[in-house]
Amino acid sequence: MRAMILAAGLGTRMGGLSQICAKPALPVLGRPVIAWLLAWLARQGVTETAINLHHRPETIERAVEEFGPETLRIGYSREAAPLGTGGGIAAMSDFLRQDDAALVLPGDMILDCDLAALVRQHQESGADCTLVLQERSPRNRDFGTIGIDDRGSLRRVAERFDLGAETRCGVFVGLRIVSPSLFSEFPDLPQGTAFEDLSDWWAPRVRAGTADIRGVLLDESELLWQPVGTPAEYLAANLAPPRVSFLDPAEQAAPGTRVIGGDANLVLGPGARVNPSARLRRCVVWAGEEVPAHFQAEGGVFAHGKFYPCDEDSGKLARDKE
């Protein structure tokens, strides 16, 4: 089975941290986000993975080189300018259409579910594409929802597309299962135009009756989904990390990473040092960083010699008393 990880975004929602590295390369317990995805894909039987790149591509390549599973063949699709989700997927259509069912997923999340069951359901349905949705998600307000009918057919995409007859809805977690038939036609757009898959490509085909796009609803007992798209989500992934099935609990933190619980609640990357007079709470310190004497901060990340607040009030709490 083949998969494509969408990793070419600019990461603007992540703020200053995205200037240091691309979001898929951000360390969660010392392990880059994309490494969590690659470990899951390898455990689920995926053998070939393509990753599209644009912003800070060297940080993703370095993360893959250090943490990529040996069983995965990994290649790259380099974009001179971001092509959006639709443009990125279209650029890799020849790669994806070689399997009866291939996967497309974002590179800024941690995911865990029974992929074999989803692929089997997709193939039995005969759909061109299946979208994995989380039912009754606490993130409905942040992400919007996708509506489906009793058959599972796509009827609505947030507030951008609505055919009516919706009976159920859920939050799209970004995982798409695609069949070769999905690539039978592309949007009539100038070459190199950036566009989105759902709004600009698939929804218009559903409206025209030329594509079968379906959604499958999973609840939180069937699907672990931890987005890592904003500073608050990134901090939460580190301080309350998800328990995944594809990594032994003792191996979730990368070698050399220290997790300090209790009131401090810290994650210290390999080689990170905190001066004894510094006071940190609910913070992540990246590998090799040195927190100076008397520094105090809460709710953020210390990286490249600076503190990056991740909570609403954490910027007010960070101060250097030297």
N, C-alpha and C positions, 0 to 999 in steps of 0.2 A: 504494500500500500504506500501511496505517496502523500506528502503533505507540503503545504506552503505556509510559511510564517510571514505575516505582514509586519515589516519592521522598518519601513522607509519614512515614517512620519517625523515631523519636526519636534514633537514632544512639547509643544508650547504650554500645555496645561501643567507640566511638571515644573515650570519656572526655571530658576537658576540651575537646578541640578541637571537639566537636560543640556546645558551648555558644556557640562563636564563629560557626559556620556549619553548615548542614546538610551531611551527608556528600557529596551530589552536587555541592556547591559547593566542596569542598576542592580546592586547586590541585595538580595534578601537572605539574611543569615549567612552572608558572605558568598552566596551562590547566585550568579546573575539570573535575572528573571527568565531569560531565554533558555538557560540551562535546565530550569525546572520543566519548561515545556518540552525540551528535547528528551529529557529523561522519561517524561510521560509518554511521548510519542513512541520512543523505542520500546518501552514496556508493553505498549498496545499493539506492537507488531508492525509499525511503520518502518520501512527500510530506506526510503529516499526522501529527503527534505530540501526544499528550496527556500531561500530567505531573500526578500528584496531589501535593498539598502539605499539610503541616501544620506541622512543626517548622521554625522559621526560614525561612518561605517567601520572604521578601524576598531572602535570599542566593541562592536558586536562580533567582528571577526576574531578579536582577541579572546572574548568570552567563549566563543564556540571552540576555538583551538584548545583552550584550557579545560573546558568542562564538557565538550560534546561527547556523547556516547560513541564508543568504537563501532557499534553495530550499524550506525546511521551513516549513509552517504549524504553529504551536505554540499550543496552548491548555492551560488548567489546570483541574483538578478539586480544589477546596479542601475539606478535611475538617476540620470543627470538632473532632473527636476522631479519632485514628487508627483506621482501619477494618480494618487488617490487609491482607494480600495479597488474600484472597478478597473482603472488603468493598470494597476499592479497585477491583478488577477489575469486580465486579458493578455498582458505581456508574457505570462507563464502558461498560457492555454495549451500549448503543445506539450508541455511537461505534465500538466494536470490531466489532460484527456487520455493519457495512455493507460489509465486504470479505470475499471468499471465504477469505482467510487474513490474519490480523492478528498483530502481535507484542506480547508483554508481557515486560518485562525490568526488573531492578532498576537503580537509579540509582547504586549504589556499586561499580562495577566498570568495567574497560576490556575490551572484547570485540572480536574480529576473527575472522570466518570467512566462508565462501561462503554468504551468506544465500539467494541465488536457488536454489541446489541444495537447501537444506533445505526451503524453501517448496514447491518442486516435489515433493520426496519426500513431504511432508506431504499435499499435495493428492492425489497418486496413491494414497496409503494409505487415504484416506477417513476418517482419524481425526478425532475431535472436537478433540483437542489433542495436540501433539507436544512433548515435553520434551527439551531438548538436554543431553546428558550427556557429561562428559569421562571417557574410559576410562583406566584405570591412572593416575589422578591422584595426585600426591603429597599432595593435600589431603583424601584419603579420611577420615583420622582426625578432622580438624577439622570436616568438613561432613557426614559420613555418606554413605551411598550409596542409590541407587534401583535396584531390581532389575526386569529385564524378561525376557520369555521369548523363544523363537526368532523369534516374530512381531514382537517389539518391544513387545508389550503390557505395560502396567504390572502388576507383581505384588507389589512391596514398596516402601514408603517408610520408609527408615531402620528404626527399631524400632517405628514407630507403626502399621504396616499391612502385613500379609503374607498373601498368598493362596497361597503356595507355587508350585512349578513354575518358579522363577526359574532362568535359565541364564546370564545376564550381568548386570553391574551397572556403574554409573559415578556420578560426582558430578554432581549437578544444578547447572548454572552459572547458573540463573535465567531462561534464555531459553525462553519458551513461544511456540509457534505455534498460534493458536486459530482455529477455524472457527465460523460462526454457530450451528451445532448445539450447541455447548458451552453456550449460554445458554438452552437449552430449558426448564431448570428450575433453581431456586435452592434453597439450603438452607432448611429450614423453621425460620428463626430470626427473633426480633423485629427489626423495622426498626431500623437503626443499630447492630446488634451487630457487633463486630469478629470476624472469623474468617479462617482461612487457606484458601487455594485447594486445596492438595493434601490436607491432612488432613481438612478439614471439608466440602469441597464435592465434589471429584472422586473421591477414593478411595472414599467411600461409594457413589457412582454406579457405579464400576467393580465394587464388591462386589455391587451390586444388578443388574448387567448392563445398565444404561441408558446407559453412556458408554464410548467407546473412547478411552482415553488411552494414548499410546505414547511410547516413548523412542527417541532415536537416539544412538548412541555415536560420538564423534569422538575421535581421539587428538590429542596435542599438536602434530603436524604439520598437522592440519586445523583446529585451534581454538586461538586465543590467548585466554586468560582470566586476567585479573589482578584479583582481588577487592581492594577498597579499603574493607574493613569494620572493620578494627582499626588501632590505631596502628602496629603492626609491618608490616602490609600496606601502609599508606599510605606509610611510610618506604621500603619496598622499591620501590614503584611509582615514587617519585621518584629514588632512587639507582641503581636498575637498571631503567630504564623499558623497557616492551615496545616492540619495533619493529613498528609497525602498517602495514598496506598502504594505508590511506586517508589518511595524512598523509606528506608528504615528510619524510625524516629530518631535514633542515635546518629544518623548520617545526614539529617536534613541540613544542619549547619555545616558549612564547608570546613575542612581541616584548618585549625588555628583560630577559628571564630569562637569568641567567648560570649555566652549569654548569661547575664546577671539579672536574676529575678528580684522579687520583693519590691520594695518601694522605689528602688532605683530604676529597675526595668530598662536595662541597657543591652545593646548588641555592639560588641567591639570586634571589628574585623581583624584578620591576621596582622600581627605586628603593631596594632593600635595601642597607644599609651595615653593614659589620663593622669596628669599631675595630681599628686595626693591632695593638694589644696583646691583643686577644681571641684565643682559640684554640678553633676549632670543628673537629669531625671527624664525618663521616657525619651531616650536619644539613641541614635545610631551613629557610631564612629567608624568611618571607612578604614580599610586596610592601610597600615603604615602611617596613619595620622597621629599627631601628638597634640593633645588638648593642653593648652598652657596653664600655668599657675593662676589660681583665683578666678578662672573662667566659670561662669554659671549660666546654665541654659536648661530649658525644659521643652520637650515636644518638638524635636527637630533632628537634623543631620549635620554632623561635623565632617566636612569633606574639603580637600584642597585648601586646608588652613582657614576655612570660613565656616560659620554656622548658618544653616539654611532652615528657617522655621517651617514647620509642617502643620502646626496647629494654629488656630486663629489668633491666639494670644501669645504664642511662643516667642514671636519677635520682640515683644515687650520685655520678656523675661531674660533674654540673652544679653549678657554684659561682660565686659572684660575689665576687671578691677586692677590690672597691672598699673 
